[in-house]
Amino acid sequence: MTKQLPPLPTGTARRKLLLGIVAAAALPMLQACFPVVATGVGAGAAMVSDRRTSGTYVEDEAIEWKSGSRISEHFGSNTHVNVTSFNRNALLTGEVPNDNTRAEVERLVAGVANVKGIVNELVVGPTSSLTARGNDTLITSNVKARMVDSQNVPAHNVKVVTEVNVVYLMGLVTRAEADAAAEVARTSQGVRKVVRVFEYISDEEARRLDNPTGANR
């Protein structure tokens, strides 16, 4: 007998579930050098609704883990670097002590298997405080929750990363979806700046990727 997947929660229930997951993830993220990211209502559900293939989704998780390990081995606690991968493009955020370290971190991540591109947003300067990172967590959860409530943003296809009040947006989206997501982020409390790191697709491609009965994923 074929089992049917349970429907994803919608509306208020979905928002509450999302906020709960983000809150539960906040403490370990503050204690280690991982990005402040919200990706959806859980890994399983995210893979079902994500526009990436399941293989790419898994590769992105591996890229983040392997990159973090390499950076930790080389620099220990001397840097605060977050690596966020989406569709095999790695976003680097955080703080490093000098330009040489900034370049070396990029080189290390570029050497990780399956990385196809790097967006280096590392800042040369002192590392952010735990208080600042906690505030970033709150901004991320608020932006993501507002996207869930929006009628124009496919929240499950937008990854939100916050670093010192700067919000970075990643995902496979149309131009209209990108504009809507950026507007939600821009008007969210505490956001200083919004940086788009999207990959743009056509409306037709978006419909194809969102169609569960379409091409084999």
C-alpha positions, 0 to 999 in steps of 0.5 A: 500500500502506498503511504501518503505524506501528511500535508504541510502545516499552513497559516498560523499553525505553520508559523508557530511550528517554524518559530518553535524550530528556530527557537530550539535551534538558537542555542547550539548555533550561538555556541558554535560557528554555524550560520543563523539560518532558517530553512523551513519546517524541518529537514524532511518537509524542506526536502519535499518542497525544496526546488533543489533536487534531493541530491543537491540538498544533501550536497549543500549540507555536506558542503557546510559541514566540511567547510566548517571543519576545515576552517576550524582546523586551520584557524580554531577560535581566531575567526567567526565564519559561517558557511551557508550553501544553497544549490552548491553556492557557498555564502561566507559571512562573519568576521576575520582578523585580516585580508589574508585570512579572508582569502585563505578561508575562501580558498579552503571552502573552494576546495570542498567537493561539489562547491561551484561558486563562492560569495565572500561577504566576510568582514575584516574586524573583531568577532561579533559578540554572543549578544549580537548573534542572539539578536541575529537569531531573533531577526532571522526568525522574525523575517522567516515568520513574516515570509510564511505569512506573506502571500507573495513569498515562497518561504520554503524556497528562501533561505535567510541568513543574518549577520550583524543585522545584515540579512542575506537571502538565498534561493531559487526564485523568480524576480517577482518572488525575490522582490517580495522576499527582499521587501519583507526582509527590508521592512522587518524590525532590526534589519540594517541591510538586505543582500540578495544572493538569489539564483533567478529562474523563470516563472515557467521553471518555477512552476515545473520545479513546484509541480510534484508530478513533473520531472524526476527529482 
